[in-house]
Amino acid sequence: MIFFSNEKRDTNSYTIGTLFGPWSPQAATAFKALLSARLCAAVWSNISDCDETFNYWEPSHYLIHGTGFQTWEYSPLYAIRSYFYLWIYAFPALIYTLLLQTNKVLVFYYTRCILALCCALCETYFYNFRGVLRQFGPNIARLVLCFLVLSSGMFISSTAFLPSSFSMYMTLLIYGAWLQQHYRVVILTVATSSLIGWPFSVILSLPVIVDLFLMKKRRMFFVKWSAILGSAITLPLIAIDSYYYGKVVIAPVNIVLYNVFSKHGANLYGVEPWHYYFINCFLNFNLVFVIALLVLPIMVTCKFAIKSKRNIVNSSHWICLAALYLWFLVFFPQSHKEERFLYPIYPLLCLCAAFALEMVHKAISNIVPKLSYFYSMCILLFIVVFTILSFMRCLAVYKGYHAPMDTYMELGRIHQEYNVTSLKQPINVCVGKEWHRFPNSFFLPDTDHWKLQFIKSEFSGQLPKPFSTEAGATRKIPSHMNDMNREEPSRYIEVADCHFLIDSDYPESAEFDPPYSRMSNDWEVIFSYSFLDNRNSPHFWRAFYVPFVTEMKCSYVKYNLLRSKHLQFN
């Protein structure tokens, strides 16, 4: 049931037995629902950002297997990425690999399942009967749980190997600990999020820090534990990163210096118009995002217009709201916009949307009590529409863009069919314009024979470069690498040297993006999957999947695995 109640409750006397006046799931039930949703994401969500592949999966593959691609961020000359952070993910994968000697694709999905478990645990801690449930009541807690479980935004972000997803986990812990008055945990997770994860995530913690430092006047407590816990994280972080880079490195400082204080900042990549984040938030949270945007006027109205013996809006509401709006104010005006930059605020979006819906309910109950039941029906309809749109979005992303992962999975079959381990030569799997959809080297069957290679395409930026196979490769400054996104021709090999080629069959072609699948004298199509042609598909139907209708309205191309007719295996 989602119907609301006006029963008076003493928030100081909540127990497990009396907590649920209006029903709300217990923590164990919430965890099961969250974990089920996160495991679905681990199996079915795409890798939607090439930054996830080349800045995190690839160097992790290098740490485990000794091969992988290196971006300029991992050059000792710049050193803006942390190997300490990588080992958080790579260590469980390494243990799994050493114990089971299993297929590398399974290691990839095992790591994702670990992320699913971690995210579900963090969400449960945020939700539980001493967190959102105790502080804001069952009505808000139930809505928050619904939004977390069902939103496509959480589906996409929850198992992504990205610092922004890691910071999203920490946001859940920071605000969960703060609501439960576990202030040492608050300080620990703030330090973890900003030092190990993403330094800019500290913005979300500022309202909580102000609350501890000024409102609760825990100044000495804050200073003491910040020094203790900050040092406990910073010292091993510097030690491990300095070991790998061969010099003293503080990676979070370097990334701030590059993005904020360099001449060009981060604007070499991902420059988007002002409405980019609004569109992305609506796609990932649909009605929840719309109502979250209205939370401020709704809360102000409720604060001053509703007469009640209980405090309708308290400081906890304002602090959570301040964190969300502070993120909006800092990131929305920036030219460099990427969807992953929104991940840390996703839990707060869910919470603020729940605030807004509950505040409207309280207003109606106080002003026109007879409409309370009708409003409950409206909330039920709201959740039904939100759920349908969320599933439509998840299906649209999966069905439209999952072809690259399916295609690279076919390499495992070829590996068995040709008994590749007996071959003497490496097999070159080439990509041109589809370089950014390479999932990662865990999809290459082994490290000795299968090599991903780049061929020249219309893309004119800098591509990543394989890590050197020499000892201490992470300490050596790679040649032909820059921080200006200038093209490096040394990355390319000739098409004639490719054994396999992965390419999409768009109707448009160009000098360096020819239609390889139609070159029947040179290439044979051995696997092909449907891939959404977003340039020639209507906006709504490509964003939200409707069975049968989407297929009719949208255009699709073939995502092909091609085999050379000229190169033989020996």
C-alpha positions as CSV (number, residue, x, y, z in Angstrom):
1,M,0.0,0.0,0.0
2,I,1.2,3.5,-0.6
3,F,-1.7,5.4,1.0
4,F,-0.7,8.0,3.4
5,S,-1.8,8.6,7.0
6,N,-2.0,11.5,9.4
7,E,-1.4,9.5,12.5
8,K,0.7,11.3,15.1
9,R,3.9,9.5,16.0
10,D,6.5,10.1,18.6
11,T,9.7,9.9,16.5
12,N,11.8,9.4,19.7
13,S,10.0,6.2,20.6
14,Y,10.3,4.2,17.3
15,T,11.1,0.5,17.8
16,I,11.1,-2.3,15.4
17,G,7.7,-3.4,16.6
18,T,6.0,0.0,16.5
19,L,7.8,1.8,13.7
20,F,5.4,1.1,11.0
21,G,2.2,3.0,11.5
22,P,1.7,3.5,7.8
23,W,3.5,0.5,6.4
24,S,7.1,0.6,5.1
25,P,9.4,-2.3,4.4
26,Q,11.9,-3.3,7.0
27,A,15.6,-3.0,6.2
28,A,16.0,-6.7,5.3
29,T,13.1,-6.5,2.8
30,A,14.5,-3.3,1.4
31,F,17.9,-4.9,0.9
32,K,16.5,-7.8,-1.0
33,A,14.6,-5.5,-3.3
34,L,17.6,-3.3,-3.9
35,L,20.0,-6.2,-4.4
36,S,17.7,-7.8,-6.9
37,A,17.5,-4.5,-8.9
38,R,21.3,-4.0,-8.7
39,L,22.1,-7.5,-9.8
40,C,19.8,-7.0,-12.8
41,A,21.9,-3.9,-13.6
42,A,25.1,-5.8,-13.2
43,V,24.0,-8.3,-15.9
44,W,22.1,-6.1,-18.3
45,S,23.3,-2.5,-18.1
46,N,25.7,-1.3,-20.8
47,I,29.0,0.5,-20.5
48,S,27.7,3.9,-21.6
49,D,30.9,5.9,-21.2
50,C,34.3,5.2,-22.8
51,D,35.9,6.9,-19.8
52,E,34.8,3.9,-17.7
53,T,36.5,1.6,-20.2
54,F,39.8,3.3,-20.8
55,N,40.4,5.0,-17.4
56,Y,39.2,2.2,-15.1
57,W,38.5,-1.2,-16.6
58,E,41.6,-1.1,-18.8
59,P,44.2,-0.1,-16.2
60,S,42.6,-2.6,-13.8
61,H,43.0,-5.3,-16.5
62,Y,46.7,-4.2,-16.6
63,L,47.1,-4.7,-12.9
64,I,45.6,-8.2,-13.1
65,H,46.9,-9.5,-16.4
66,G,49.8,-7.2,-17.4
67,T,48.1,-5.8,-20.5
68,G,45.6,-3.0,-21.1
69,F,45.3,0.5,-22.5
70,Q,46.8,3.6,-20.9
71,T,45.3,7.1,-21.2
72,W,47.3,10.3,-20.8
73,E,45.8,10.6,-17.3
74,Y,48.0,7.7,-16.1
75,S,51.2,9.1,-17.5
76,P,53.5,10.1,-14.7
77,L,53.7,13.5,-16.4
78,Y,50.1,14.2,-15.4
79,A,49.2,11.5,-12.8
80,I,45.6,12.6,-12.2
81,R,44.2,9.0,-11.7
82,S,44.7,6.9,-8.6
83,Y,45.9,3.3,-8.6
84,F,44.8,3.1,-5.0
85,Y,41.2,3.5,-6.3
86,L,41.7,0.9,-9.0
87,W,42.9,-1.7,-6.5
88,I,39.6,-1.4,-4.6
89,Y,38.0,-3.0,-7.6
90,A,40.9,-5.0,-9.0
91,F,41.8,-6.8,-5.8
92,P,38.6,-8.9,-5.5
93,A,38.9,-9.6,-9.3
94,L,42.5,-10.7,-8.9
95,I,41.6,-13.1,-6.1
96,Y,38.7,-14.5,-8.2
97,T,41.1,-14.9,-11.2
98,L,43.8,-16.6,-9.2
99,L,41.5,-19.0,-7.4
100,L,39.3,-20.1,-10.4
101,Q,41.4,-19.3,-13.5
102,T,38.2,-18.5,-15.2
103,N,37.0,-16.9,-18.4
104,K,37.8,-13.2,-18.2
105,V,34.3,-12.1,-19.1
106,L,33.1,-13.8,-15.9
107,V,35.6,-11.7,-14.0
108,F,34.0,-8.6,-15.5
109,Y,30.5,-9.7,-14.4
110,Y,31.8,-10.9,-11.0
111,T,33.2,-7.4,-10.4
112,R,29.9,-5.9,-11.4
113,C,28.1,-8.1,-9.0
114,I,30.4,-7.0,-6.2
115,L,29.5,-3.4,-7.1
116,A,25.8,-4.3,-7.0
117,L,26.2,-5.7,-3.5
118,C,28.0,-2.7,-2.3
119,C,25.5,-0.3,-3.8
120,A,22.5,-2.2,-2.2
121,L,24.2,-2.2,1.2
122,C,24.8,1.6,1.0
123,E,21.2,2.2,0.0
124,T,19.9,0.0,2.8
125,Y,22.1,1.9,5.3
126,F,20.6,5.2,3.9
127,Y,17.1,3.9,4.1
128,N,17.0,1.8,7.3
129,F,14.9,2.3,10.4
130,R,17.5,4.6,11.9
131,G,18.1,6.6,8.7
132,V,15.5,8.0,6.3
133,L,12.8,5.9,7.9
134,R,13.3,7.2,11.4
135,Q,14.1,10.8,10.5
136,F,11.4,11.5,7.9
137,G,8.9,8.8,8.6
138,P,7.5,5.7,6.7
139,N,5.8,7.7,4.0
140,I,8.9,9.4,2.7
141,A,11.0,6.3,3.3
142,R,8.7,4.1,1.2
143,L,8.7,6.6,-1.6
144,V,12.5,6.9,-1.5
145,L,12.9,3.1,-1.6
146,C,10.5,2.9,-4.6
147,F,12.4,5.6,-6.5
148,L,15.8,3.9,-5.8
149,V,14.7,0.5,-6.8
150,L,12.8,1.4,-9.9
151,S,14.6,4.4,-11.5
152,S,16.6,3.9,-14.6
153,G,19.2,6.4,-13.3
154,M,20.1,4.1,-10.5
155,F,20.0,1.1,-12.9
156,I,22.7,2.8,-15.1
157,S,24.9,4.2,-12.3
158,S,24.8,1.6,-9.6
159,T,27.3,-0.9,-11.2
160,A,29.4,1.5,-13.2
161,F,33.2,1.4,-12.5
162,L,33.5,5.2,-12.1
163,P,34.5,7.5,-9.3
164,S,31.2,9.3,-9.6
165,S,29.4,6.0,-8.9
166,F,31.7,5.4,-6.0
167,S,30.9,8.9,-4.7
168,M,27.2,8.1,-5.1
169,Y,27.8,5.1,-2.7
170,M,29.5,7.5,-0.3
171,T,26.6,10.0,-0.6
172,L,24.3,7.3,0.6
173,L,26.6,6.6,3.5
174,I,27.3,10.2,4.4
175,Y,23.6,11.2,4.6
176,G,22.7,7.8,6.1
177,A,25.3,8.2,8.9
178,W,24.4,11.9,9.4
179,L,20.7,11.0,9.9
180,Q,21.7,8.3,12.4
181,Q,24.1,10.7,14.1
182,H,27.1,8.5,13.4
183,Y,29.3,11.5,13.0
184,R,32.6,9.6,12.8
185,V,31.2,7.6,9.9
186,V,30.2,10.9,8.3
187,I,33.7,12.2,8.5
188,L,35.2,8.9,7.3
189,T,32.9,8.7,4.3
190,V,33.4,12.4,3.3
191,A,37.1,11.8,3.3
192,T,36.7,8.6,1.4
193,S,34.5,10.1,-1.2
194,S,36.6,13.2,-1.9
195,L,40.1,11.6,-1.6
196,I,39.6,8.1,-3.0
197,G,36.6,8.7,-5.2
198,W,36.1,12.1,-6.8
199,P,37.4,15.3,-5.1
200,F,34.5,17.4,-6.4
201,S,32.0,15.2,-4.5
202,V,33.0,17.2,-1.3
203,I,30.4,19.8,-2.6
204,L,27.6,17.4,-1.5
205,S,29.1,17.2,2.0
206,L,29.3,20.9,2.6
207,P,25.8,21.2,4.2
208,V,26.6,18.4,6.5
209,I,30.0,19.8,7.4
210,V,28.4,23.2,8.2
211,D,25.8,21.4,10.3
212,L,28.5,19.6,12.4
213,F,30.9,22.6,12.6
214,L,28.5,25.5,13.2
215,M,25.0,24.3,14.0
216,K,25.9,21.4,16.3
217,K,29.1,23.1,17.4
218,R,31.2,19.9,17.2
219,R,34.2,21.9,16.1
220,M,37.0,20.1,18.0
221,F,35.3,16.8,17.3
222,F,35.2,17.6,13.6
223,V,38.8,18.8,13.4
224,K,40.2,15.9,15.5
225,W,38.5,13.1,13.5
226,S,39.1,14.9,10.2
227,A,42.8,14.8,10.9
228,I,42.8,11.2,12.1
229,L,40.6,9.7,9.4
230,G,41.9,12.0,6.7
231,S,45.5,10.9,7.5
232,A,44.4,7.3,7.6
233,I,43.2,7.5,4.1
234,T,45.7,10.0,2.6
235,L,48.9,8.3,3.7
236,P,48.2,4.9,2.0
237,L,46.7,6.7,-1.0
238,I,49.9,8.7,-1.5
239,A,52.1,5.7,-0.8
240,I,50.4,3.4,-3.4
241,D,50.1,6.1,-6.1
242,S,53.7,7.3,-5.5
243,Y,54.9,3.7,-5.9
244,Y,53.1,3.2,-9.2
245,Y,54.1,6.6,-10.6
246,G,57.6,6.6,-9.3
247,K,57.3,10.0,-7.7
248,V,55.3,11.6,-4.9
249,V,51.7,12.0,-6.2
250,I,48.5,13.2,-4.6
251,A,46.1,12.3,-7.4
252,P,43.0,14.2,-6.1
253,V,45.0,17.4,-5.9
254,N,46.2,16.8,-9.5
255,I,42.7,16.3,-10.8
256,V,41.5,19.5,-9.2
257,L,44.5,21.4,-10.6
258,Y,43.9,20.1,-14.1
259,N,40.1,20.7,-14.2
260,V,40.0,24.0,-12.3
261,F,43.4,25.8,-12.7
262,S,44.7,24.7,-16.1
263,K,44.3,27.1,-19.1
264,H,41.8,24.9,-20.9
265,G,40.3,23.1,-17.9
266,A,38.1,20.1,-18.8
267,N,36.5,21.9,-21.8
268,L,38.5,19.8,-24.3
269,Y,35.9,17.0,-23.8
270,G,32.2,16.8,-23.5
271,V,31.1,20.4,-24.0
272,E,27.3,20.4,-24.0
273,P,24.4,23.0,-24.1
274,W,22.8,24.3,-20.9
275,H,19.8,21.9,-21.1
276,Y,21.9,18.8,-21.3
277,Y,21.6,17.9,-17.6
278,F,17.9,18.6,-17.6
279,I,17.3,16.2,-20.4
280,N,19.5,13.5,-18.8
281,C,17.8,13.8,-15.5
282,F,14.4,13.6,-17.1
283,L,15.4,10.5,-19.1
284,N,16.7,8.8,-16.0
285,F,14.1,9.9,-13.4
286,N,11.2,11.3,-15.5
287,L,8.5,12.4,-13.1
288,V,10.7,12.1,-10.0
289,F,13.1,14.7,-11.4
290,V,10.2,17.1,-12.3
291,I,8.8,17.0,-8.8
292,A,12.3,17.2,-7.3
293,L,12.8,20.5,-9.1
294,L,9.7,21.8,-7.4
295,V,10.7,20.8,-3.9
296,L,12.0,24.2,-2.8
297,P,8.8,26.2,-3.4
298,I,6.7,23.4,-2.0
299,M,8.8,23.2,1.2
300,V,8.7,27.0,1.6
301,T,5.0,27.0,1.2
302,C,4.5,24.2,3.7
303,K,6.9,25.8,6.2
304,F,4.9,29.1,6.4
305,A,1.4,28.2,5.3
306,I,0.6,25.0,7.2
307,K,-0.4,25.3,10.8
308,S,0.5,22.1,12.6
309,K,1.6,21.1,16.1
310,R,4.5,19.2,14.5
311,N,7.3,20.8,12.7
312,I,6.4,20.1,9.0
313,V,9.9,21.1,7.7
314,N,12.9,20.8,9.9
315,S,16.7,21.4,9.5
316,S,17.2,17.9,8.1
317,H,15.0,18.7,5.1
318,W,16.8,21.9,4.4
319,I,20.3,20.3,4.6
320,C,19.4,17.6,2.2
321,L,17.8,20.1,-0.1
322,A,20.8,22.4,0.1
323,A,23.2,19.7,-1.0
324,L,21.1,19.0,-4.1
325,Y,20.7,22.7,-5.1
326,L,24.4,23.3,-4.4
327,W,25.3,20.6,-6.9
328,F,22.9,22.2,-9.4
329,L,24.5,25.6,-8.9
330,V,28.1,24.3,-9.4
331,F,27.7,21.8,-12.2
332,F,24.8,22.9,-14.3
333,P,26.5,26.2,-15.5
334,Q,29.8,24.3,-16.5
335,S,30.4,23.9,-20.2
336,H,31.9,20.4,-19.7
337,K,28.9,18.2,-19.0
338,E,28.8,14.4,-18.7
339,E,26.0,12.2,-17.5
340,R,28.2,10.5,-14.9
341,F,28.7,13.9,-13.1
342,L,25.1,13.6,-12.0
343,Y,25.5,10.2,-10.3
344,P,26.4,11.4,-6.8
345,I,23.1,13.4,-6.5
346,Y,20.8,10.5,-7.6
347,P,20.0,9.5,-4.0
348,L,19.2,13.1,-3.0
349,L,17.0,13.5,-6.1
350,C,14.9,10.5,-4.9
351,L,14.8,11.9,-1.3
352,C,13.8,15.5,-2.4
353,A,11.1,14.2,-4.7
354,A,9.7,12.2,-1.8
355,F,9.9,15.4,0.4
356,A,7.8,17.2,-2.2
357,L,5.1,14.6,-2.5
358,E,4.8,14.2,1.2
359,M,4.7,18.0,1.8
360,V,1.8,18.3,-0.7
361,H,0.0,15.5,1.1
362,K,0.4,17.3,4.4
363,A,-0.9,20.5,2.9
364,I,-3.9,18.8,1.5
365,S,-4.6,17.0,4.8
366,N,-4.4,20.3,6.7
367,I,-6.4,22.5,4.3
368,V,-8.8,20.1,2.6
369,P,-8.8,16.8,4.5
370,K,-11.5,15.3,2.2
371,L,-9.1,15.4,-0.7
372,S,-6.4,13.3,1.1
373,Y,-7.7,10.0,-0.3
374,F,-7.9,11.4,-3.8
375,Y,-4.3,12.6,-3.5
376,S,-3.2,9.2,-2.4
377,M,-4.7,7.9,-5.7
378,C,-2.8,10.5,-7.6
379,I,0.4,9.3,-5.9
380,L,-0.4,5.8,-6.9
381,L,-0.8,6.9,-10.5
382,F,2.4,8.9,-10.2
383,I,4.4,5.8,-9.1
384,V,2.8,3.7,-11.8
385,V,3.7,6.2,-14.6
386,F,7.2,6.6,-13.1
387,T,7.7,2.8,-13.0
388,I,6.5,2.3,-16.6
389,L,8.7,5.1,-17.9
390,S,11.7,3.8,-16.0
391,F,11.3,0.3,-17.4
392,M,10.8,1.8,-20.9
393,R,14.0,3.7,-20.5
394,C,16.0,0.7,-19.3
395,L,14.7,-1.4,-22.1
396,A,15.5,1.3,-24.7
397,V,19.1,1.6,-23.5
398,Y,19.6,-2.2,-23.4
399,K,17.8,-3.1,-26.7
400,G,19.2,-0.1,-28.5
401,Y,22.8,-0.1,-27.4
402,H,23.8,-3.6,-26.1
403,A,25.1,-4.8,-29.5
404,P,28.8,-3.9,-28.8
405,M,28.9,-6.1,-25.7
406,D,27.1,-8.9,-27.6
407,T,29.6,-8.6,-30.5
408,Y,32.7,-8.8,-28.3
409,M,31.3,-11.9,-26.6
410,E,31.4,-13.7,-29.9
411,L,35.2,-13.6,-29.8
412,G,35.1,-16.2,-27.1
413,R,33.3,-18.6,-29.5
414,I,35.9,-17.9,-32.2
415,H,38.7,-18.5,-29.7
416,Q,37.3,-22.0,-29.1
417,E,36.4,-22.7,-32.8
418,Y,39.9,-21.9,-34.1
419,N,41.8,-23.3,-31.1
420,V,43.6,-19.9,-30.9
421,T,45.9,-21.0,-28.1
422,S,47.8,-23.1,-30.6
423,L,48.5,-20.2,-32.9
424,K,51.9,-18.6,-33.1
425,Q,50.8,-15.1,-34.1
426,P,48.7,-12.5,-32.4
427,I,45.2,-11.9,-33.8
428,N,44.4,-8.2,-34.5
429,V,40.8,-7.2,-33.7
430,C,40.4,-3.7,-35.2
431,V,38.1,-0.8,-34.5
432,G,37.8,2.5,-36.3
433,K,34.8,4.8,-35.6
434,E,33.6,2.3,-33.0
435,W,36.6,2.6,-30.8
436,H,34.6,4.3,-28.0
437,R,32.2,1.3,-27.7
438,F,34.9,-1.2,-26.9
439,P,33.7,-2.6,-23.5
440,N,37.2,-3.5,-22.2
441,S,40.0,-6.1,-22.5
442,F,38.1,-8.5,-20.2
443,F,36.1,-9.3,-23.4
444,L,39.2,-10.4,-25.3
445,P,39.6,-14.2,-24.7
446,D,43.2,-14.1,-23.7
447,T,46.1,-11.7,-23.3
448,D,48.7,-13.6,-25.4
449,H,46.9,-13.8,-28.8
450,W,44.1,-11.3,-29.0
451,K,45.0,-7.6,-29.5
452,L,42.7,-4.7,-29.9
453,Q,44.1,-2.3,-32.6
454,F,42.9,1.0,-33.9
455,I,42.6,2.0,-37.5
456,K,42.2,5.5,-38.8
457,S,38.7,6.9,-38.7
458,E,37.1,10.3,-38.9
459,F,37.7,10.8,-35.2
460,S,40.6,13.2,-34.8
461,G,41.3,13.2,-31.1
462,Q,43.8,11.3,-29.0
463,L,43.2,7.5,-28.6
464,P,44.6,5.5,-25.6
465,K,47.8,3.6,-25.9
466,P,48.7,0.1,-24.7
467,F,50.7,0.0,-21.4
468,S,54.3,-0.9,-22.0
469,T,55.1,-4.6,-21.3
470,E,58.4,-3.6,-19.7
471,A,58.9,-3.8,-15.9
472,G,57.8,-0.6,-14.1
473,A,55.8,0.5,-17.1
474,T,53.5,2.7,-14.9
475,R,56.6,4.8,-13.9
476,K,57.7,5.6,-17.4
477,I,56.5,8.6,-19.3
478,P,54.8,7.2,-22.5
479,S,55.8,8.6,-25.8
480,H,53.3,10.2,-28.2
481,M,50.9,11.3,-25.5
482,N,49.5,14.7,-24.6
483,D,46.9,16.4,-22.4
484,M,45.4,18.5,-25.3
485,N,43.4,15.7,-27.0
486,R,45.6,16.1,-30.1
487,E,45.5,13.1,-32.5
488,E,48.5,10.7,-32.3
489,P,48.9,8.9,-35.6
490,S,51.2,6.3,-34.0
491,R,48.1,4.6,-32.5
492,Y,46.9,3.3,-35.9
493,I,47.7,0.2,-37.9
494,E,46.8,-0.5,-41.5
495,V,43.5,-2.1,-42.2
496,A,45.3,-4.8,-44.2
497,D,46.9,-6.0,-41.0
498,C,43.5,-6.7,-39.3
499,H,42.2,-10.2,-38.8
500,F,38.9,-9.1,-37.5
501,L,37.1,-5.7,-37.7
502,I,34.2,-4.5,-35.6
503,D,32.2,-1.8,-37.3
504,S,28.7,-0.3,-37.5
505,D,26.9,-0.2,-40.8
506,Y,25.5,3.3,-40.9
507,P,24.1,4.5,-44.2
508,E,26.5,7.5,-44.2
509,S,30.1,6.9,-45.0
510,A,33.2,9.1,-45.2
511,E,36.8,8.8,-46.5
512,F,38.1,7.1,-43.3
513,D,34.8,5.5,-42.4
514,P,34.0,3.4,-45.5
515,P,31.2,0.7,-45.5
516,Y,33.5,-2.2,-44.7
517,S,30.6,-4.7,-44.6
518,R,29.9,-4.0,-48.3
519,M,33.5,-4.7,-49.3
520,S,32.8,-8.4,-50.0
521,N,36.2,-9.0,-51.6
522,D,38.0,-8.1,-48.4
523,W,35.6,-8.8,-45.6
524,E,33.1,-11.5,-44.5
525,V,30.4,-10.7,-42.0
526,I,30.4,-13.5,-39.4
527,F,28.2,-12.0,-36.7
528,S,25.7,-9.1,-36.8
529,Y,23.5,-7.5,-34.3
530,S,20.9,-4.7,-34.5
531,F,22.1,-1.3,-33.2
532,L,20.0,1.8,-32.8
533,D,20.6,4.6,-35.3
534,N,19.9,7.5,-33.0
535,R,20.7,10.1,-35.7
536,N,17.7,8.8,-37.8
537,S,15.3,7.9,-35.0
538,P,12.6,10.1,-33.3
539,H,13.7,11.4,-29.9
540,F,10.9,9.9,-27.8
541,W,10.8,6.5,-29.4
542,R,14.6,6.0,-29.1
543,A,14.6,7.3,-25.5
544,F,11.7,5.1,-24.2
545,Y,11.1,1.6,-25.6
546,V,7.5,0.6,-26.5
547,P,7.2,-3.0,-27.8
548,F,6.5,-3.1,-31.6
549,V,6.1,0.7,-31.8
550,T,9.8,1.5,-31.2
551,E,10.9,-1.0,-33.9
552,M,8.5,0.6,-36.4
553,K,9.4,4.2,-35.6
554,C,13.2,3.9,-35.1
555,S,16.0,3.1,-37.5
556,Y,18.5,0.4,-36.8
557,V,21.8,-0.5,-38.3
558,K,23.9,-3.6,-38.2
559,Y,26.8,-3.9,-35.7
560,N,29.1,-6.3,-37.4
561,L,32.0,-8.6,-36.6
562,L,33.9,-8.9,-39.9
563,R,36.7,-11.4,-40.7
564,S,39.4,-10.7,-43.2
565,K,39.4,-12.8,-46.4
566,H,43.1,-12.2,-46.9
567,L,44.8,-13.0,-43.5
568,Q,45.0,-16.6,-42.5
569,F,45.7,-18.0,-39.0
570,N,48.8,-20.2,-38.5
